[in-house]
Amino acid sequence: MSTKLEKAMYNISALADLGQAITSEDAFHEKIQSVLYVITGTFLANKGAILFYDKSTQSLNTLTQKGFAQADLDRLNPVELISLGRNKSCLIGDAPVLAVAGAEILAPIWVGDEFIGALLLGGWLTAGPLASEDLELLNVIANQIAIALNNHSLFMDLSDKLEDNRRLYEEMRHIYHGTLQAFAAAIDAKDAYTKNHSHRVAKYSVAIARELGWNEHEIEGMYVAGYLHDVGKLAISNTLLNKVTPFTPEERIEIRKHSTLSRNITTKIKFPWKNVEDIVWHHHERLDGRGYPDALAEDSLSDGVRILTLADSFDAMTSQRPYREKMDVQTAIGELRKNLESQFDNKIMLVFCRVLAKEIKGELPEPDILPHLDRNSDLSVISDLLEGIISELSAR
């Protein structure tokens, strides 16, 4: 194999490696520096530089260089380089602009009609002019570098756009969640006894869904359903919601309308999550079919409905209500246990107990249930109760 062919093969190999490195900013600069060293070694030059043209600032940026003074490279005028022509190497005698930088040869880098940079070499270690084959090889190298630089530029532009979109998405999520919380505050404000109820139910529901192994998108949908499960109460009179005496049959029918009202409101919102409306609509259903509004049972109830049913009931029992005192945590858990398979699902109860037990032991970095419980609760008693239920349900 001839020396010239060996040079070409060596450079093409290095440039192919460069083309594979465009997906990492750090790796790209490391690779392009390696390529420059390969090129200067191939042409026996002790000076070399690869410059990138920034269209936004109309300036040349040095990607990598060796042997040149940066001040000399900074004096290069991109307009003059653009005038030299496309992907055709220029010697110092043909282009006086090169004398500014102290280079002896320049290969402009173009992609189509777009100028994107330049490759400069100088300080030959051997006497004599470059052969025509060397100039052709330099043109080939410039073409390959052009492709790599263009791909990298496109990748970085795409990365910037993706980052902008990610920031916009996060801003929209914060706005969306803020709106949900404001909505929930309006719901809770109608009932003096249910302050922060929607927030707590959302947090309990998220804790259970996460322990079940749901993905983050599904968990967020569960969070939204928890916040909006009582939105229909906005259409129920304050007098009825805050009544301290038992409801009449007619009043009970009126109160129960809030599930369907919640569904009617949420169906008008185009949620990016599945089944939010269904979860909101049916969170007062029971496994035995004695719930409302549709008396659904067993297989007709999704895990989301079963989660919200338990979370809502647990918070209702451990909160003060106009018609009764709140239960302590142990009593509320006992009520959940007593109504397993008739109202509450065994699997969801098991997961709920596991989460709360982990939170009490400090095994979870951000507890969702424990911070909202009565601070006077005897955690050792609760832990023993939970362990007993966990053992019992795990054996089924």
N, C-alpha and C positions, 0 to 999 in steps of 0.2 A: 504494500500500500504506500502511495507517495506521501511525502510530508504534508503537501497541501491538502490532500484528502483526509489525512489524519487530523489536521487542524479543523477542517470542516466538521468532521464527525464529533470531535471533542466539544466544539462550540454548540452544535445542534443538541448534543446530549445535555449540556448545561442549560440551554435555553428551554428544553422540554421540561426540565426540573423546575425552572422558573415559572413556567405556565401552570404548573400544578400547585403553586404556592399562593395563589391570589386570594384565597379565602381567609387569610390571616394577615393583619397589618404588620405585626412584628416579624412573622415568618417571611413575608414578602420582601421587606427591607433587608433581612438577612440573606435571602436568596439572591436578590439583585446585586448585593455587594459581592457575593461569591462569583456571580456571572461576570462582573466587571474585572475581578482578579483573573478569571479564566481568559477573558478577552485580552487584557494587557499582557498576560503571559504568552498567549498565542502569537501576538504581534510584536512581542519583545519591546513593549513600551513601558516606561516607568511613570507615565501620567495617563490618567483616564477619568472620565466623568460621564454619568448618565443624568440628564436633566429632564424634568417633567414640566410641561406647559400648563399652567393653571388658567383656564379660560375666564374664571370669575374675576381674577385680579389682573389678567393679562401679563403675568410675570412668569419667569423661569425659576423653578425650585430644584435644588440639587438633591437628587435621591441618594446618590453615593458618588464618591470621588476619591482619587488618590494622586498625590503629587502636585495638584493645582493649589494655588492660593484662592480661597473662597472669594476674596475681594475681586480677583480677576474674573471669576465665573459670574459674579454679580453684575459685572459691567456689560455682559452680553445682552444685546438688544433682540428680543424675540421677533420683532418686525423684520430685522435684517436676516435672521435665521430663516424665517418663513419665505423670504425672497430668494433663498438659495435653491429652491426646488424640492421635489419630493423623492425621498429615499434614494438619493444619489450622493455618494461621498464626495466631499470637497476638500482639496488640498489648500494649504495656507496661501499659496500663490494665487489660487483662484478666488479666494474669499478673504479679503483684508480683515473682516470682522474677527477672524480667528486669531489674529495677532494680539487682539485685546486680551484674550484669555491665555495666550501662550500655547495654544494647541497647534498641532501640525496637520490634523485631519479631522473632519467633522462629518458624521452621517446623520442627516435630519431624519426624524421619526414621524411618519405620517400614517394615519389610518383613513383610507378613502380620501376625502377632501379635507380632513381635519388634521392640523398640525398638533402633535402631542408631546414633542420633546426632541432631544438630540443626544447623540453619543459622540464624545470627544476623545481623541487620543493624541499623545505627543511624547517627546523625550525618547526617541528610538535608541535602543541599545546596540543596534547594528548600523553599519554604514550603507548608503545606497538608498534609492527611492523604493517605494512599495511597488510590487509587481501588479499587473492588471488583475491577476487572480486574487491578490489580497484585497483589492478594492471591491471586487465582486463578492468575496466572502464577507466583507464588512457590510455591504448592502443587504446580504441575506440575513446577517445578524441583526441589522437595524430593523428589518421587516419583522423578525421574530420578537424582538424587544417591543416593537410597536403593538403587536397583538397582545403581549403580556401586559403592557402598561394600559392598553385600552380595556382589557378584561378587568384588570384591577380597579381602574377608575370606575367602570360600570358597577363592579361589586361594591365599592365604597359608597357610590351614589345610592345604590339600592339599600345598603346598610343604614345610611343616613335617613332615607325615607322610611325604612322599617322602624328605626328608632323614633322618628317623629310620629309615626302612626301608633307606636306603642305608647308614647307619652300622651298622645291625644286620647287613645283608648282608656288609659288610666285616669285621665282627667274626666272623661265621660262617665267612667265607673264611679268616681267619687261624687260627681254630680248626681248620678242615678241613685246611689246609696243615700246621699243626703236627702234627695227627694223622698225616698222610701221612709227614711227616719222621720221626716217632717210629717208625712202621711200618717205614720204609726202614732206619732205624738198627738195628731189631731184626733185619731181614733180613741187613744187612751184618755185624752182630756175630756171626752164625753162621759167617761165613767171614773169618778174620783177614786174608786177602789182598784182600778186596773192600771195605774201608772206604770209605765215601762213593761207592761205585760207582753206586748208584741216583741219588744227587744229581747226579753228573756226567752220567749218561746223560740225565736229565731236562733239564738245562741245554743239552746238545748238541742234543737233540731240539727244544727250544723255539727255539733259534737257527736251525735249519734250517727249521722250520715258519714262523717269522716272515719269513725271507728268501723263502720261497715265496709270501708274501702272504696267509697264513691270517689270519682275524679273531681277535680276542682270546679269544673263547669257544672256538674250535677250538684255539688255542694252549694254553689252560689245560687242555683235555682231553688234549693231547699231553704236557704237563707231568705230569699225573696218571699217564698210562700209563707214562711214563719212571720215575717213582718206584715204581710197583707191578709193574713187569715181572717181577721175580724173587720176588714174594711167596710163590710156591709152594715156594721153598727152605726156608721155615719148617718144612715137613713132611719135609725131607730130613735125614738124620743129619749131625751135625757132623763125624763121622769121615770120611764120604764126601766132604763138601764140602772138607775140608782135607787130603785125601790127596795125598801128594807124588809117588807113583809112578803110572804110567799106569793108567787104569781098565781093568778087565776088561770083556768084552762085557756081562755082567750088571750091572755097576756103571754102565756107560754108559747102559743102558736105564733104570736107576733115576734117574740124574741128569736124563735127558731128560723124566722125568715132571713136572718142575717147571713146564713150560709149561702143561700141562693142569691141574695143581694151582693155578696162578696164575689160570687161567680160572675154575675152580670157585669160588675165593674171590671174585673180582671180580664174577662174575655175581650174587652175593648182595647187592651194593651197588647202589642205584638212583642211578646217576651222571646228572648233568644234561648229560653230553656223549655224543655218539654214538661207538660203536665202540671204547671203551676196552678192553672185554673182548676184542674181536677182535684189537686191536693187541698186547695183552699175550700172548694165546694163541699168536699166530703170528710172534713176533719172531725165531724161529730157522728160519723157512722160507727158501728160496732161490729165485731166479728160475728156476733150471734144474730145480726140482722135487725136489731132493735133500735138502731140509731136513726138519724135524720140527715138530710131531707129525703133520701131515696130508699132507706132501709136496706142498704147493700150489705153483703156478708162475705166473709172468707176470701175466696179467689177474686172477687170483684174489687177488692181494696189493694191498692198498690203499696209498696214499701213506704213511699213518700207520705201517703195518707196515714199509714200506721205509725210512722215516726211523729207526725204532727199531732195525731190523736193523743199519744202518750205525753209528748212535751207540753201540749196545751193543758191537759188534765193535771199533770204534776204541778205546773205553775199555778193553776187555779186553786189547787188544794193547799199549796204553801203560801198563798196570798190572802190578805184580808178581804173579805167580801161584805157587802151591806147586810146580807142575810145570815152570816155565820162568821165565827172566828177562824183564823187560819190554822191549819194543822202544822204540827212539828214535822220535820223531815222524815223521821222514822215512821210516823203514822201514815204519812202520804205514800211512802214506799210500800208500806203494808197494804194500803188500799189498792195500789197498782197490782201487787201480788195477788190479792184476793180476787181481782177481776180479770186475771189472765185467762185467755181463751174465750172469754165472753165479750170483753171490751178491748183488752190489750193483747198484743201479739207476743208470744214467748221469745222469739228471736230479738225483737226490738227491745224488750224488757232486759234480756240478757246483755245486750250491747250497752244499754243505758247504765246498767249496774256496773259493768266493766269500766266504762268511762269514768263514772263518779268515783269508783274505787281507786282508779289510777290517779285521779286528781287529788284525792285525799292523801295518797301516798307521795305526792309530789313528782309523779312519773311523767307528767305532761307539762311542756314548757309554758303553754298558754291555756289555763283551764277556762272552760266555757260555762260550767254549771256551778261549781263550788262558790265562786265569788258572789253569786246572787242568792245564796241560801242564808238562813238566819245564822248570825254570827255566834249565837248562844248554843248552837247545836252541839251535841256531844259526838264528835267525829269517831271516837273509838266504838261507840255503840252502833253508829251508822255503818262503820266498816264491817263489824261483825255481821250485821244484818245483810249487807251486800254480799259478803263472802258466802253466807248460807244460801242466798238466792242463786248466786252464780254457780255454786256446786250443784244445787238442785236442778237448775235449767240445763246445765251442761250434760247432766246424766240422762236427759230425756232423748 
